[in-house]
Amino acid sequence: MLALFGYFAGLARLSLAEIVLITQISPILLPIAAVIILSERLTIWRMGWLAFGFAGVVVFVWPEFNESSNPNRLIGYMIDIISAIFTALALLMVRRLNKTETPGPIAFYFALTSSFAGLLTLPWGWVLPNAETLLLLFASGLFGGFAHIATPKPLGLHHLSM
């Protein structure tokens, strides 16, 4: 939930392209978190590719980061980096949960707890939607959740769900 909230908080301060790019460090951080938390092995090849991927993100973000004197943008960068860290930790937790749970309950309980946590932010400036928009939001969440649960595991990626 914190990763998701951080993503949207960063989006209020940065462009969508920057947010998406910075968020791409979460798959780079995932193996590092797995080494630290799960005591997994990290080969020299994997470390090289992780460094290469991280360098790619830095190359794309550095000009904007270097030219930005706006403290609001710098805060957005920091929020999004923290969000990427939380995303990596969430992916690690889902990987562990896959050993004992099916994707349906994982997605359902994430949606349920995120909804309740989101309600706690109500006092900080929600814009209440009209009935039509509320119905569309509800339907998009419902169908998106069903699509997530019904999506089959991609072929060729069975080695990623250790």
C-alpha positions, 0 to 999 in steps of 0.5 A: 500500500505504501508503494502505491501511495508513494507512486501517486504522491510522486505523480503529483510532483513529477511527470508520468514519464519520470515516475514510470522510469524511476519505478523501473528500479524496483525489479533491480532492487528485488534481487538485492532485497532477496539476498538481504532478506531471504539469503539468496545467492547473487551471481556476478552475472546478475550483479552486472546486469543489475548495475547495467539496468540501474545505470540505464535509469540514472542516465535517463533521469540524471538530466532532469534531476541535475537541472531541477532546483525545485524542491517539490520535484526533488521531494517527488524523486525521493518519494518515488525512489522510496516507492520503488523500494516498497514495490520491491519489498511487496514483490518479494512478499508476494513471491513468498506468499505464492508458496502458500496462497493462490493469486486470488486471495493475495489480490483480494486482500491487497485490494481490501486492505488498500481500500481501507487504508485509502479511506483513512486519507479522506480528511486530507482533501478528497474530491467527492465524485458524482454518482456517475464517476463513482459508478465508473470507478467502482466498475473499473476496480471490480473488473480490474480485480477480476482481470488480475485474478483471471490472468493466467501465468505467462508461459516461459516465466515459471522460473520466476515464481521460486 
